[in-house]
């Protein structure tokens, strides 16, 4: 079962993406620093486009270390009240491109 908390590890993100997809819920990595994660599908932070996504979409925000996105989590939740907003623990720097679930 997916637990929606403030931070997810890469493994929690990958498990949630796999578990929620059959239920019609998208789990998306959102790039807040204009630096993609190699080997991962990401969306560049664009509030206008993110607002158009279906309600209940899970937005997993990342930066280089995860610290800034965790600090801004309440801002993201206020901006996207119908979405589930989470920070990626460790950010881009902690991502392991070969990790699979």
N, C-alpha and C positions, 0 to 999 in steps of 0.2 A: 504494500500500500504506500502511496506517495504521501510524504509529509511535507507540507508547505511551511518552511521556516524561513528565517532571514537569510541564511547562507546555505548553499549547496556545494559539496565537493564536485569534482568532475564526475566521479562515479555516480553520485546521486543524480546529477543532471542527466547522464546517459541512461540510467535506469528509468527515470521519470519520462524521458522522451520516448523510450521504448514502450513503457507501460500505458502512457496516456494517448499515444497515437491511435490505437484501435478504438478508443473512446471518442475520437474526433477532436481531441484537445492538442493544439500545437504547443511545443516547448521550444522556445527560440533563444539563441544566444545573441545578445545585443551589445555591439561594440561601441563603447563610449569614448574611445581614444583614437579612432581611425587607424587601428592596427589590427588586422585580422589575425585569428588564431590559425596557424598552419594545420591543415587536416580537419578543420571544423567548418560547418556551414554557419555563417554569421550574418547579422543584419547591422548596418550602420545606424547609430542612434539618430532617428529623425522623428521627432514627436508627432508631426502631422501624419506620417505614414503609419506609425505605431498605433495611433488613435483609431485608425481604420480597421485594425485587426479585430476579429471576433472577440466578444466578451469571453472571459474565462481562459483566454490565451495566457500561457505562462511565459513571462519575459525574464530571462536570466541575464542580468547586466554584468559586464566585466570591464575592468581596467587593467593596468599592468600588475598590480599586487592584490586587488580585491578590496583594499582599504577604502579608497574613495567611493566606490559604488556602494559599499556597506554604509558609509556615512551619509550618502545621498538617497538611501532606500526610502525614507519617508517622503522625500520630494518626488521620487518616481511613483510611489503609491498614490500620492495626492494628484499627480498629473494623469495617471491611468487608473482611476478608481475601479473600473470594471475588469481589470487584468490582475493577474497574480504576479507580483514583482519580487524577485529574489536576486541576491548578489552571489557571484561565483567566487567561492573561497579560494584565495591565492591568486585569483585573476589569471591573466594571460601567462604570467611567469611560471605558474604552477601546472599548466596544462601539459599533459603527456599524450603526444599524438598517437601512440601505439596502444593506449588503454582502451579496452573494449569490454562490454558487459554482455 
